[in-house]
Amino acid sequence: MKKLALTFKLLYRITIIGLLCIFANSGEISAAENMVKVVQNGILKGNLAMKFQTDELFNEKVTKFLSRGFTVRIEYNIELWQSRGYWFDSLRSQRNLSYQIKFDPIEKQYQCQRSQDGSKVTAKSDKLLDNLAKWMMNPDIYVLFDPIDQLIPNDKYYYNIEVLVATLTAENVKDLRKWMGDFSDQGEQSSSISRTTMRVIMDFLSSRNHKKFSARSEQFNLSELAKLGK
């Protein structure tokens, strides 16, 4: 009887996680595909620099994951490409901005960390999700690229911005263990069920739970760019 109760409880949790993953896989995130754009482009301290923004990443399904206590990751990969006419375009350089946000039920506030190219970590917290969502979708920093003297003045360049929205990330094992942790102390058989279920969930998450889209900016050359303020 005890085994049956444990199995039922485990299946219930799998169902909840599965439904959240399916909902997060809906077309709502894909609607943001045309909502990423460059809002500033110019020269800052001798370097090519830009700012961008996105919209509509925090839909109902994403906020539901947060309210359940899971971590959501939003990652931007920004590439600078050199147009080469009839030849293959050349990737000059790339930059990365990554955000991780979660809800702290004790403090009753959202906590977010931003890392830039794997370092330069900045943290913010707020009781209102909207405030942090704006910070994540409209970064308040310039993304710096190559020094101007390393670029060819009359050549055409453009940016490609790739956006990744990861809800209930597969690598964040701790989030899953919040849901399944009480099975680890229920004996060898239950522990075996838990481990098997964890593997199934990981495979499911990796196949369904990363939403990725990208947008390409208009082409530009250096003579069109103005100097940017701080």
PyMOL commands that place a pseudoatom at each C-alpha (Angstrom):
pseudoatom trace, name=CA, resn=MET, resi=1, chain=A, elem=C, hetatm=0, pos=[0.000, 0.000, 0.000]
pseudoatom trace, name=CA, resn=LYS, resi=2, chain=A, elem=C, hetatm=0, pos=[2.839, 2.328, 0.882]
pseudoatom trace, name=CA, resn=LYS, resi=3, chain=A, elem=C, hetatm=0, pos=[4.553, 1.540, -2.417]
pseudoatom trace, name=CA, resn=LEU, resi=4, chain=A, elem=C, hetatm=0, pos=[1.337, 2.304, -4.301]
pseudoatom trace, name=CA, resn=ALA, resi=5, chain=A, elem=C, hetatm=0, pos=[0.965, 5.645, -2.554]
pseudoatom trace, name=CA, resn=LEU, resi=6, chain=A, elem=C, hetatm=0, pos=[4.556, 6.607, -3.355]
pseudoatom trace, name=CA, resn=THR, resi=7, chain=A, elem=C, hetatm=0, pos=[4.139, 5.606, -6.995]
pseudoatom trace, name=CA, resn=PHE, resi=8, chain=A, elem=C, hetatm=0, pos=[0.922, 7.616, -7.299]
pseudoatom trace, name=CA, resn=LYS, resi=9, chain=A, elem=C, hetatm=0, pos=[2.577, 10.678, -5.741]
pseudoatom trace, name=CA, resn=LEU, resi=10, chain=A, elem=C, hetatm=0, pos=[5.537, 10.370, -8.100]
pseudoatom trace, name=CA, resn=LEU, resi=11, chain=A, elem=C, hetatm=0, pos=[3.294, 10.026, -11.155]
pseudoatom trace, name=CA, resn=TYR, resi=12, chain=A, elem=C, hetatm=0, pos=[1.340, 13.092, -10.048]
pseudoatom trace, name=CA, resn=ARG, resi=13, chain=A, elem=C, hetatm=0, pos=[4.522, 15.166, -9.927]
pseudoatom trace, name=CA, resn=ILE, resi=14, chain=A, elem=C, hetatm=0, pos=[5.668, 13.871, -13.305]
pseudoatom trace, name=CA, resn=THR, resi=15, chain=A, elem=C, hetatm=0, pos=[2.285, 14.867, -14.752]
pseudoatom trace, name=CA, resn=ILE, resi=16, chain=A, elem=C, hetatm=0, pos=[2.582, 18.408, -13.379]
pseudoatom trace, name=CA, resn=ILE, resi=17, chain=A, elem=C, hetatm=0, pos=[6.106, 18.804, -14.770]
pseudoatom trace, name=CA, resn=GLY, resi=18, chain=A, elem=C, hetatm=0, pos=[5.035, 17.314, -18.101]
pseudoatom trace, name=CA, resn=LEU, resi=19, chain=A, elem=C, hetatm=0, pos=[2.067, 19.673, -18.445]
pseudoatom trace, name=CA, resn=LEU, resi=20, chain=A, elem=C, hetatm=0, pos=[4.246, 22.677, -17.664]
pseudoatom trace, name=CA, resn=CYS, resi=21, chain=A, elem=C, hetatm=0, pos=[6.760, 21.595, -20.285]
pseudoatom trace, name=CA, resn=ILE, resi=22, chain=A, elem=C, hetatm=0, pos=[4.071, 21.068, -22.927]
pseudoatom trace, name=CA, resn=PHE, resi=23, chain=A, elem=C, hetatm=0, pos=[2.496, 24.452, -22.207]
pseudoatom trace, name=CA, resn=ALA, resi=24, chain=A, elem=C, hetatm=0, pos=[5.891, 26.131, -22.318]
pseudoatom trace, name=CA, resn=ASN, resi=25, chain=A, elem=C, hetatm=0, pos=[6.355, 24.555, -25.737]
pseudoatom trace, name=CA, resn=SER, resi=26, chain=A, elem=C, hetatm=0, pos=[3.332, 26.402, -27.108]
pseudoatom trace, name=CA, resn=GLY, resi=27, chain=A, elem=C, hetatm=0, pos=[3.494, 28.988, -29.867]
pseudoatom trace, name=CA, resn=GLU, resi=28, chain=A, elem=C, hetatm=0, pos=[3.400, 31.933, -27.482]
pseudoatom trace, name=CA, resn=ILE, resi=29, chain=A, elem=C, hetatm=0, pos=[7.188, 32.175, -27.222]
pseudoatom trace, name=CA, resn=SER, resi=30, chain=A, elem=C, hetatm=0, pos=[7.565, 31.824, -30.980]
pseudoatom trace, name=CA, resn=ALA, resi=31, chain=A, elem=C, hetatm=0, pos=[5.449, 34.978, -31.330]
pseudoatom trace, name=CA, resn=ALA, resi=32, chain=A, elem=C, hetatm=0, pos=[8.481, 36.878, -30.015]
pseudoatom trace, name=CA, resn=GLU, resi=33, chain=A, elem=C, hetatm=0, pos=[10.529, 35.793, -33.028]
pseudoatom trace, name=CA, resn=ASN, resi=34, chain=A, elem=C, hetatm=0, pos=[10.116, 39.171, -34.700]
pseudoatom trace, name=CA, resn=MET, resi=35, chain=A, elem=C, hetatm=0, pos=[10.411, 41.122, -31.452]
pseudoatom trace, name=CA, resn=VAL, resi=36, chain=A, elem=C, hetatm=0, pos=[14.190, 41.288, -31.087]
pseudoatom trace, name=CA, resn=LYS, resi=37, chain=A, elem=C, hetatm=0, pos=[15.875, 44.329, -32.612]
pseudoatom trace, name=CA, resn=VAL, resi=38, chain=A, elem=C, hetatm=0, pos=[18.908, 46.585, -32.415]
pseudoatom trace, name=CA, resn=VAL, resi=39, chain=A, elem=C, hetatm=0, pos=[17.974, 49.906, -30.810]
pseudoatom trace, name=CA, resn=GLN, resi=40, chain=A, elem=C, hetatm=0, pos=[21.412, 51.595, -30.802]
pseudoatom trace, name=CA, resn=ASN, resi=41, chain=A, elem=C, hetatm=0, pos=[24.494, 51.066, -32.932]
pseudoatom trace, name=CA, resn=GLY, resi=42, chain=A, elem=C, hetatm=0, pos=[27.606, 53.211, -32.967]
pseudoatom trace, name=CA, resn=ILE, resi=43, chain=A, elem=C, hetatm=0, pos=[31.142, 53.775, -31.729]
pseudoatom trace, name=CA, resn=LEU, resi=44, chain=A, elem=C, hetatm=0, pos=[32.006, 53.778, -28.036]
pseudoatom trace, name=CA, resn=LYS, resi=45, chain=A, elem=C, hetatm=0, pos=[35.564, 54.349, -26.790]
pseudoatom trace, name=CA, resn=GLY, resi=46, chain=A, elem=C, hetatm=0, pos=[36.973, 53.269, -30.142]
pseudoatom trace, name=CA, resn=ASN, resi=47, chain=A, elem=C, hetatm=0, pos=[34.920, 50.075, -30.301]
pseudoatom trace, name=CA, resn=LEU, resi=48, chain=A, elem=C, hetatm=0, pos=[31.851, 49.058, -32.243]
pseudoatom trace, name=CA, resn=ALA, resi=49, chain=A, elem=C, hetatm=0, pos=[29.000, 48.997, -29.717]
pseudoatom trace, name=CA, resn=MET, resi=50, chain=A, elem=C, hetatm=0, pos=[25.293, 48.217, -29.764]
pseudoatom trace, name=CA, resn=LYS, resi=51, chain=A, elem=C, hetatm=0, pos=[22.178, 47.849, -27.634]
pseudoatom trace, name=CA, resn=PHE, resi=52, chain=A, elem=C, hetatm=0, pos=[19.199, 45.614, -28.344]
pseudoatom trace, name=CA, resn=GLN, resi=53, chain=A, elem=C, hetatm=0, pos=[15.834, 44.765, -26.860]
pseudoatom trace, name=CA, resn=THR, resi=54, chain=A, elem=C, hetatm=0, pos=[13.262, 41.992, -26.961]
pseudoatom trace, name=CA, resn=ASP, resi=55, chain=A, elem=C, hetatm=0, pos=[9.563, 41.762, -26.135]
pseudoatom trace, name=CA, resn=GLU, resi=56, chain=A, elem=C, hetatm=0, pos=[7.030, 39.217, -24.945]
pseudoatom trace, name=CA, resn=LEU, resi=57, chain=A, elem=C, hetatm=0, pos=[9.414, 36.639, -23.481]
pseudoatom trace, name=CA, resn=PHE, resi=58, chain=A, elem=C, hetatm=0, pos=[7.612, 36.445, -20.132]
pseudoatom trace, name=CA, resn=ASN, resi=59, chain=A, elem=C, hetatm=0, pos=[4.310, 34.937, -21.153]
pseudoatom trace, name=CA, resn=GLU, resi=60, chain=A, elem=C, hetatm=0, pos=[1.892, 33.150, -18.837]
pseudoatom trace, name=CA, resn=LYS, resi=61, chain=A, elem=C, hetatm=0, pos=[3.617, 29.792, -19.166]
pseudoatom trace, name=CA, resn=VAL, resi=62, chain=A, elem=C, hetatm=0, pos=[7.067, 31.176, -18.298]
pseudoatom trace, name=CA, resn=THR, resi=63, chain=A, elem=C, hetatm=0, pos=[5.744, 32.991, -15.236]
pseudoatom trace, name=CA, resn=LYS, resi=64, chain=A, elem=C, hetatm=0, pos=[3.998, 29.793, -14.151]
pseudoatom trace, name=CA, resn=PHE, resi=65, chain=A, elem=C, hetatm=0, pos=[7.353, 28.008, -14.053]
pseudoatom trace, name=CA, resn=LEU, resi=66, chain=A, elem=C, hetatm=0, pos=[8.741, 30.774, -11.873]
pseudoatom trace, name=CA, resn=SER, resi=67, chain=A, elem=C, hetatm=0, pos=[5.797, 30.622, -9.497]
pseudoatom trace, name=CA, resn=ARG, resi=68, chain=A, elem=C, hetatm=0, pos=[6.388, 26.864, -9.098]
pseudoatom trace, name=CA, resn=GLY, resi=69, chain=A, elem=C, hetatm=0, pos=[9.889, 27.572, -7.805]
pseudoatom trace, name=CA, resn=PHE, resi=70, chain=A, elem=C, hetatm=0, pos=[11.851, 26.679, -10.932]
pseudoatom trace, name=CA, resn=THR, resi=71, chain=A, elem=C, hetatm=0, pos=[14.690, 28.650, -12.475]
pseudoatom trace, name=CA, resn=VAL, resi=72, chain=A, elem=C, hetatm=0, pos=[14.259, 30.285, -15.895]
pseudoatom trace, name=CA, resn=ARG, resi=73, chain=A, elem=C, hetatm=0, pos=[17.260, 31.153, -18.043]
pseudoatom trace, name=CA, resn=ILE, resi=74, chain=A, elem=C, hetatm=0, pos=[17.323, 33.673, -20.880]
pseudoatom trace, name=CA, resn=GLU, resi=75, chain=A, elem=C, hetatm=0, pos=[20.448, 33.816, -22.973]
pseudoatom trace, name=CA, resn=TYR, resi=76, chain=A, elem=C, hetatm=0, pos=[21.448, 36.163, -25.775]
pseudoatom trace, name=CA, resn=ASN, resi=77, chain=A, elem=C, hetatm=0, pos=[24.188, 35.287, -28.229]
pseudoatom trace, name=CA, resn=ILE, resi=78, chain=A, elem=C, hetatm=0, pos=[25.077, 38.329, -30.350]
pseudoatom trace, name=CA, resn=GLU, resi=79, chain=A, elem=C, hetatm=0, pos=[27.273, 37.835, -33.417]
pseudoatom trace, name=CA, resn=LEU, resi=80, chain=A, elem=C, hetatm=0, pos=[28.992, 40.416, -35.606]
pseudoatom trace, name=CA, resn=TRP, resi=81, chain=A, elem=C, hetatm=0, pos=[29.155, 39.322, -39.239]
pseudoatom trace, name=CA, resn=GLN, resi=82, chain=A, elem=C, hetatm=0, pos=[31.032, 40.828, -42.174]
pseudoatom trace, name=CA, resn=SER, resi=83, chain=A, elem=C, hetatm=0, pos=[29.161, 40.658, -45.472]
pseudoatom trace, name=CA, resn=ARG, resi=84, chain=A, elem=C, hetatm=0, pos=[31.332, 39.333, -48.293]
pseudoatom trace, name=CA, resn=GLY, resi=85, chain=A, elem=C, hetatm=0, pos=[29.069, 39.590, -51.303]
pseudoatom trace, name=CA, resn=TYR, resi=86, chain=A, elem=C, hetatm=0, pos=[29.197, 36.401, -53.345]
pseudoatom trace, name=CA, resn=TRP, resi=87, chain=A, elem=C, hetatm=0, pos=[31.432, 34.680, -50.790]
pseudoatom trace, name=CA, resn=PHE, resi=88, chain=A, elem=C, hetatm=0, pos=[30.331, 33.210, -47.486]
pseudoatom trace, name=CA, resn=ASP, resi=89, chain=A, elem=C, hetatm=0, pos=[29.863, 35.904, -44.850]
pseudoatom trace, name=CA, resn=SER, resi=90, chain=A, elem=C, hetatm=0, pos=[32.541, 35.975, -42.163]
pseudoatom trace, name=CA, resn=LEU, resi=91, chain=A, elem=C, hetatm=0, pos=[31.872, 35.788, -38.423]
pseudoatom trace, name=CA, resn=ARG, resi=92, chain=A, elem=C, hetatm=0, pos=[33.996, 38.536, -36.848]
pseudoatom trace, name=CA, resn=SER, resi=93, chain=A, elem=C, hetatm=0, pos=[33.185, 38.092, -33.154]
pseudoatom trace, name=CA, resn=GLN, resi=94, chain=A, elem=C, hetatm=0, pos=[30.431, 37.134, -30.741]
pseudoatom trace, name=CA, resn=ARG, resi=95, chain=A, elem=C, hetatm=0, pos=[29.254, 38.159, -27.292]
pseudoatom trace, name=CA, resn=ASN, resi=96, chain=A, elem=C, hetatm=0, pos=[26.997, 36.522, -24.737]
pseudoatom trace, name=CA, resn=LEU, resi=97, chain=A, elem=C, hetatm=0, pos=[24.563, 37.843, -22.140]
pseudoatom trace, name=CA, resn=SER, resi=98, chain=A, elem=C, hetatm=0, pos=[22.912, 35.326, -19.837]
pseudoatom trace, name=CA, resn=TYR, resi=99, chain=A, elem=C, hetatm=0, pos=[20.199, 35.843, -17.207]
pseudoatom trace, name=CA, resn=GLN, resi=100, chain=A, elem=C, hetatm=0, pos=[18.938, 33.419, -14.576]
pseudoatom trace, name=CA, resn=ILE, resi=101, chain=A, elem=C, hetatm=0, pos=[15.841, 34.283, -12.573]
pseudoatom trace, name=CA, resn=LYS, resi=102, chain=A, elem=C, hetatm=0, pos=[13.966, 32.485, -9.798]
pseudoatom trace, name=CA, resn=PHE, resi=103, chain=A, elem=C, hetatm=0, pos=[11.384, 33.268, -7.133]
pseudoatom trace, name=CA, resn=ASP, resi=104, chain=A, elem=C, hetatm=0, pos=[12.414, 33.180, -3.471]
pseudoatom trace, name=CA, resn=PRO, resi=105, chain=A, elem=C, hetatm=0, pos=[9.319, 32.111, -1.494]
pseudoatom trace, name=CA, resn=ILE, resi=106, chain=A, elem=C, hetatm=0, pos=[10.881, 33.122, 1.844]
pseudoatom trace, name=CA, resn=GLU, resi=107, chain=A, elem=C, hetatm=0, pos=[11.805, 36.665, 0.838]
pseudoatom trace, name=CA, resn=LYS, resi=108, chain=A, elem=C, hetatm=0, pos=[8.801, 36.768, -1.511]
pseudoatom trace, name=CA, resn=GLN, resi=109, chain=A, elem=C, hetatm=0, pos=[10.828, 38.373, -4.260]
pseudoatom trace, name=CA, resn=TYR, resi=110, chain=A, elem=C, hetatm=0, pos=[12.375, 37.497, -7.603]
pseudoatom trace, name=CA, resn=GLN, resi=111, chain=A, elem=C, hetatm=0, pos=[16.149, 37.148, -7.796]
pseudoatom trace, name=CA, resn=CYS, resi=112, chain=A, elem=C, hetatm=0, pos=[18.071, 37.523, -11.035]
pseudoatom trace, name=CA, resn=GLN, resi=113, chain=A, elem=C, hetatm=0, pos=[21.715, 37.252, -12.047]
pseudoatom trace, name=CA, resn=ARG, resi=114, chain=A, elem=C, hetatm=0, pos=[23.252, 38.510, -15.270]
pseudoatom trace, name=CA, resn=SER, resi=115, chain=A, elem=C, hetatm=0, pos=[26.586, 37.286, -16.594]
pseudoatom trace, name=CA, resn=GLN, resi=116, chain=A, elem=C, hetatm=0, pos=[28.429, 38.756, -19.564]
pseudoatom trace, name=CA, resn=ASP, resi=117, chain=A, elem=C, hetatm=0, pos=[30.668, 36.448, -21.601]
pseudoatom trace, name=CA, resn=GLY, resi=118, chain=A, elem=C, hetatm=0, pos=[30.758, 34.043, -18.658]
pseudoatom trace, name=CA, resn=SER, resi=119, chain=A, elem=C, hetatm=0, pos=[31.845, 36.643, -16.086]
pseudoatom trace, name=CA, resn=LYS, resi=120, chain=A, elem=C, hetatm=0, pos=[31.006, 40.162, -14.818]
pseudoatom trace, name=CA, resn=VAL, resi=121, chain=A, elem=C, hetatm=0, pos=[28.085, 38.921, -12.733]
pseudoatom trace, name=CA, resn=THR, resi=122, chain=A, elem=C, hetatm=0, pos=[25.463, 41.511, -11.769]
pseudoatom trace, name=CA, resn=ALA, resi=123, chain=A, elem=C, hetatm=0, pos=[22.577, 40.652, -9.431]
pseudoatom trace, name=CA, resn=LYS, resi=124, chain=A, elem=C, hetatm=0, pos=[19.203, 42.298, -8.918]
pseudoatom trace, name=CA, resn=SER, resi=125, chain=A, elem=C, hetatm=0, pos=[16.119, 41.449, -6.891]
pseudoatom trace, name=CA, resn=ASP, resi=126, chain=A, elem=C, hetatm=0, pos=[12.598, 42.843, -6.896]
pseudoatom trace, name=CA, resn=LYS, resi=127, chain=A, elem=C, hetatm=0, pos=[9.178, 41.944, -5.574]
pseudoatom trace, name=CA, resn=LEU, resi=128, chain=A, elem=C, hetatm=0, pos=[7.677, 42.719, -8.982]
pseudoatom trace, name=CA, resn=LEU, resi=129, chain=A, elem=C, hetatm=0, pos=[8.488, 40.407, -11.867]
pseudoatom trace, name=CA, resn=ASP, resi=130, chain=A, elem=C, hetatm=0, pos=[7.753, 43.148, -14.418]
pseudoatom trace, name=CA, resn=ASN, resi=131, chain=A, elem=C, hetatm=0, pos=[10.685, 45.246, -13.196]
pseudoatom trace, name=CA, resn=LEU, resi=132, chain=A, elem=C, hetatm=0, pos=[13.192, 42.426, -13.631]
pseudoatom trace, name=CA, resn=ALA, resi=133, chain=A, elem=C, hetatm=0, pos=[11.608, 41.359, -16.914]
pseudoatom trace, name=CA, resn=LYS, resi=134, chain=A, elem=C, hetatm=0, pos=[12.281, 44.838, -18.335]
pseudoatom trace, name=CA, resn=TRP, resi=135, chain=A, elem=C, hetatm=0, pos=[15.891, 44.626, -17.129]
pseudoatom trace, name=CA, resn=MET, resi=136, chain=A, elem=C, hetatm=0, pos=[16.307, 41.267, -18.857]
pseudoatom trace, name=CA, resn=MET, resi=137, chain=A, elem=C, hetatm=0, pos=[14.540, 42.129, -22.117]
pseudoatom trace, name=CA, resn=ASN, resi=138, chain=A, elem=C, hetatm=0, pos=[16.018, 45.611, -22.487]
pseudoatom trace, name=CA, resn=PRO, resi=139, chain=A, elem=C, hetatm=0, pos=[19.646, 45.331, -21.279]
pseudoatom trace, name=CA, resn=ASP, resi=140, chain=A, elem=C, hetatm=0, pos=[20.963, 48.588, -19.842]
pseudoatom trace, name=CA, resn=ILE, resi=141, chain=A, elem=C, hetatm=0, pos=[24.539, 48.056, -21.062]
pseudoatom trace, name=CA, resn=TYR, resi=142, chain=A, elem=C, hetatm=0, pos=[26.291, 48.436, -24.395]
pseudoatom trace, name=CA, resn=VAL, resi=143, chain=A, elem=C, hetatm=0, pos=[27.596, 45.246, -25.966]
pseudoatom trace, name=CA, resn=LEU, resi=144, chain=A, elem=C, hetatm=0, pos=[31.126, 46.014, -27.148]
pseudoatom trace, name=CA, resn=PHE, resi=145, chain=A, elem=C, hetatm=0, pos=[32.648, 44.421, -30.233]
pseudoatom trace, name=CA, resn=ASP, resi=146, chain=A, elem=C, hetatm=0, pos=[35.831, 44.866, -32.274]
pseudoatom trace, name=CA, resn=PRO, resi=147, chain=A, elem=C, hetatm=0, pos=[37.947, 48.036, -32.188]
pseudoatom trace, name=CA, resn=ILE, resi=148, chain=A, elem=C, hetatm=0, pos=[37.077, 50.243, -35.139]
pseudoatom trace, name=CA, resn=ASP, resi=149, chain=A, elem=C, hetatm=0, pos=[40.665, 50.223, -36.461]
pseudoatom trace, name=CA, resn=GLN, resi=150, chain=A, elem=C, hetatm=0, pos=[40.372, 46.442, -36.916]
pseudoatom trace, name=CA, resn=LEU, resi=151, chain=A, elem=C, hetatm=0, pos=[37.332, 46.763, -39.198]
pseudoatom trace, name=CA, resn=ILE, resi=152, chain=A, elem=C, hetatm=0, pos=[37.252, 47.737, -42.879]
pseudoatom trace, name=CA, resn=PRO, resi=153, chain=A, elem=C, hetatm=0, pos=[35.531, 51.171, -43.243]
pseudoatom trace, name=CA, resn=ASN, resi=154, chain=A, elem=C, hetatm=0, pos=[33.658, 50.554, -46.498]
pseudoatom trace, name=CA, resn=ASP, resi=155, chain=A, elem=C, hetatm=0, pos=[32.635, 46.959, -45.859]
pseudoatom trace, name=CA, resn=LYS, resi=156, chain=A, elem=C, hetatm=0, pos=[29.128, 46.000, -44.781]
pseudoatom trace, name=CA, resn=TYR, resi=157, chain=A, elem=C, hetatm=0, pos=[28.474, 44.443, -41.370]
pseudoatom trace, name=CA, resn=TYR, resi=158, chain=A, elem=C, hetatm=0, pos=[25.415, 43.162, -39.541]
pseudoatom trace, name=CA, resn=TYR, resi=159, chain=A, elem=C, hetatm=0, pos=[24.414, 41.548, -36.252]
pseudoatom trace, name=CA, resn=ASN, resi=160, chain=A, elem=C, hetatm=0, pos=[22.729, 38.219, -35.706]
pseudoatom trace, name=CA, resn=ILE, resi=161, chain=A, elem=C, hetatm=0, pos=[21.005, 37.966, -32.308]
pseudoatom trace, name=CA, resn=GLU, resi=162, chain=A, elem=C, hetatm=0, pos=[20.042, 34.528, -31.058]
pseudoatom trace, name=CA, resn=VAL, resi=163, chain=A, elem=C, hetatm=0, pos=[17.689, 34.258, -28.077]
pseudoatom trace, name=CA, resn=LEU, resi=164, chain=A, elem=C, hetatm=0, pos=[17.350, 31.161, -25.906]
pseudoatom trace, name=CA, resn=VAL, resi=165, chain=A, elem=C, hetatm=0, pos=[14.511, 30.795, -23.392]
pseudoatom trace, name=CA, resn=ALA, resi=166, chain=A, elem=C, hetatm=0, pos=[15.032, 27.790, -21.101]
pseudoatom trace, name=CA, resn=THR, resi=167, chain=A, elem=C, hetatm=0, pos=[12.289, 26.940, -18.614]
pseudoatom trace, name=CA, resn=LEU, resi=168, chain=A, elem=C, hetatm=0, pos=[13.052, 24.247, -16.052]
pseudoatom trace, name=CA, resn=THR, resi=169, chain=A, elem=C, hetatm=0, pos=[16.563, 23.816, -17.436]
pseudoatom trace, name=CA, resn=ALA, resi=170, chain=A, elem=C, hetatm=0, pos=[17.840, 20.276, -17.710]
pseudoatom trace, name=CA, resn=GLU, resi=171, chain=A, elem=C, hetatm=0, pos=[21.178, 21.159, -16.114]
pseudoatom trace, name=CA, resn=ASN, resi=172, chain=A, elem=C, hetatm=0, pos=[19.516, 22.637, -13.071]
pseudoatom trace, name=CA, resn=VAL, resi=173, chain=A, elem=C, hetatm=0, pos=[19.075, 19.361, -11.227]
pseudoatom trace, name=CA, resn=LYS, resi=174, chain=A, elem=C, hetatm=0, pos=[18.313, 21.081, -7.948]
pseudoatom trace, name=CA, resn=ASP, resi=175, chain=A, elem=C, hetatm=0, pos=[15.033, 22.398, -9.324]
pseudoatom trace, name=CA, resn=LEU, resi=176, chain=A, elem=C, hetatm=0, pos=[13.844, 18.889, -10.059]
pseudoatom trace, name=CA, resn=ARG, resi=177, chain=A, elem=C, hetatm=0, pos=[15.018, 17.570, -6.702]
pseudoatom trace, name=CA, resn=LYS, resi=178, chain=A, elem=C, hetatm=0, pos=[12.790, 20.104, -4.960]
pseudoatom trace, name=CA, resn=TRP, resi=179, chain=A, elem=C, hetatm=0, pos=[9.896, 18.129, -6.396]
pseudoatom trace, name=CA, resn=MET, resi=180, chain=A, elem=C, hetatm=0, pos=[11.347, 14.641, -5.984]
pseudoatom trace, name=CA, resn=GLY, resi=181, chain=A, elem=C, hetatm=0, pos=[13.650, 14.891, -2.974]
pseudoatom trace, name=CA, resn=ASP, resi=182, chain=A, elem=C, hetatm=0, pos=[11.378, 13.094, -0.538]
pseudoatom trace, name=CA, resn=PHE, resi=183, chain=A, elem=C, hetatm=0, pos=[11.721, 9.861, -2.505]
pseudoatom trace, name=CA, resn=SER, resi=184, chain=A, elem=C, hetatm=0, pos=[15.429, 9.504, -1.792]
pseudoatom trace, name=CA, resn=ASP, resi=185, chain=A, elem=C, hetatm=0, pos=[14.760, 8.375, 1.782]
pseudoatom trace, name=CA, resn=GLN, resi=186, chain=A, elem=C, hetatm=0, pos=[11.969, 5.910, 1.022]
pseudoatom trace, name=CA, resn=GLY, resi=187, chain=A, elem=C, hetatm=0, pos=[14.006, 2.743, 0.493]
pseudoatom trace, name=CA, resn=GLU, resi=188, chain=A, elem=C, hetatm=0, pos=[15.941, 1.107, -2.302]
pseudoatom trace, name=CA, resn=GLN, resi=189, chain=A, elem=C, hetatm=0, pos=[12.970, 0.331, -4.547]
pseudoatom trace, name=CA, resn=SER, resi=190, chain=A, elem=C, hetatm=0, pos=[11.539, 3.846, -4.368]
pseudoatom trace, name=CA, resn=SER, resi=191, chain=A, elem=C, hetatm=0, pos=[14.999, 5.300, -4.901]
pseudoatom trace, name=CA, resn=SER, resi=192, chain=A, elem=C, hetatm=0, pos=[15.364, 3.184, -8.047]
pseudoatom trace, name=CA, resn=ILE, resi=193, chain=A, elem=C, hetatm=0, pos=[12.016, 4.487, -9.328]
pseudoatom trace, name=CA, resn=SER, resi=194, chain=A, elem=C, hetatm=0, pos=[13.129, 8.027, -8.583]
pseudoatom trace, name=CA, resn=ARG, resi=195, chain=A, elem=C, hetatm=0, pos=[16.420, 7.658, -10.467]
pseudoatom trace, name=CA, resn=THR, resi=196, chain=A, elem=C, hetatm=0, pos=[14.706, 6.103, -13.480]
pseudoatom trace, name=CA, resn=THR, resi=197, chain=A, elem=C, hetatm=0, pos=[12.085, 8.846, -13.506]
pseudoatom trace, name=CA, resn=MET, resi=198, chain=A, elem=C, hetatm=0, pos=[14.791, 11.516, -13.251]
pseudoatom trace, name=CA, resn=ARG, resi=199, chain=A, elem=C, hetatm=0, pos=[16.494, 10.156, -16.368]
pseudoatom trace, name=CA, resn=VAL, resi=200, chain=A, elem=C, hetatm=0, pos=[13.190, 10.122, -18.271]
pseudoatom trace, name=CA, resn=ILE, resi=201, chain=A, elem=C, hetatm=0, pos=[12.436, 13.713, -17.247]
pseudoatom trace, name=CA, resn=MET, resi=202, chain=A, elem=C, hetatm=0, pos=[15.932, 14.877, -18.243]
pseudoatom trace, name=CA, resn=ASP, resi=203, chain=A, elem=C, hetatm=0, pos=[15.531, 13.364, -21.716]
pseudoatom trace, name=CA, resn=PHE, resi=204, chain=A, elem=C, hetatm=0, pos=[12.091, 14.941, -22.017]
pseudoatom trace, name=CA, resn=LEU, resi=205, chain=A, elem=C, hetatm=0, pos=[13.331, 18.375, -20.962]
pseudoatom trace, name=CA, resn=SER, resi=206, chain=A, elem=C, hetatm=0, pos=[16.281, 18.409, -23.330]
pseudoatom trace, name=CA, resn=SER, resi=207, chain=A, elem=C, hetatm=0, pos=[14.006, 17.658, -26.298]
pseudoatom trace, name=CA, resn=ARG, resi=208, chain=A, elem=C, hetatm=0, pos=[11.104, 20.013, -25.533]
pseudoatom trace, name=CA, resn=ASN, resi=209, chain=A, elem=C, hetatm=0, pos=[12.103, 22.722, -23.173]
pseudoatom trace, name=CA, resn=HIS, resi=210, chain=A, elem=C, hetatm=0, pos=[14.502, 25.048, -24.973]
pseudoatom trace, name=CA, resn=LYS, resi=211, chain=A, elem=C, hetatm=0, pos=[12.974, 27.725, -27.178]
pseudoatom trace, name=CA, resn=LYS, resi=212, chain=A, elem=C, hetatm=0, pos=[15.410, 29.379, -29.550]
pseudoatom trace, name=CA, resn=PHE, resi=213, chain=A, elem=C, hetatm=0, pos=[14.905, 32.060, -32.184]
pseudoatom trace, name=CA, resn=SER, resi=214, chain=A, elem=C, hetatm=0, pos=[17.061, 34.650, -33.894]
pseudoatom trace, name=CA, resn=ALA, resi=215, chain=A, elem=C, hetatm=0, pos=[16.908, 37.930, -35.781]
pseudoatom trace, name=CA, resn=ARG, resi=216, chain=A, elem=C, hetatm=0, pos=[19.306, 39.649, -38.153]
pseudoatom trace, name=CA, resn=SER, resi=217, chain=A, elem=C, hetatm=0, pos=[19.886, 43.395, -38.201]
pseudoatom trace, name=CA, resn=GLU, resi=218, chain=A, elem=C, hetatm=0, pos=[20.132, 45.585, -41.252]
pseudoatom trace, name=CA, resn=GLN, resi=219, chain=A, elem=C, hetatm=0, pos=[23.572, 45.926, -42.808]
pseudoatom trace, name=CA, resn=PHE, resi=220, chain=A, elem=C, hetatm=0, pos=[25.688, 48.968, -41.991]
pseudoatom trace, name=CA, resn=ASN, resi=221, chain=A, elem=C, hetatm=0, pos=[29.165, 50.366, -42.580]
pseudoatom trace, name=CA, resn=LEU, resi=222, chain=A, elem=C, hetatm=0, pos=[31.335, 52.384, -40.219]
pseudoatom trace, name=CA, resn=SER, resi=223, chain=A, elem=C, hetatm=0, pos=[30.766, 55.728, -41.971]
pseudoatom trace, name=CA, resn=GLU, resi=224, chain=A, elem=C, hetatm=0, pos=[27.070, 55.573, -41.014]
pseudoatom trace, name=CA, resn=LEU, resi=225, chain=A, elem=C, hetatm=0, pos=[27.766, 55.257, -37.291]
pseudoatom trace, name=CA, resn=ALA, resi=226, chain=A, elem=C, hetatm=0, pos=[27.810, 58.038, -34.715]
pseudoatom trace, name=CA, resn=LYS, resi=227, chain=A, elem=C, hetatm=0, pos=[29.752, 58.198, -31.480]
pseudoatom trace, name=CA, resn=LEU, resi=228, chain=A, elem=C, hetatm=0, pos=[27.786, 57.007, -28.472]
pseudoatom trace, name=CA, resn=GLY, resi=229, chain=A, elem=C, hetatm=0, pos=[27.701, 58.531, -25.019]
pseudoatom trace, name=CA, resn=LYS, resi=230, chain=A, elem=C, hetatm=0, pos=[28.564, 56.630, -21.848]
for i in range(1, 230): cmd.bond("trace and resi %d" % i, "trace and resi %d" % (i + 1))
show_as sticks, trace
zoom trace
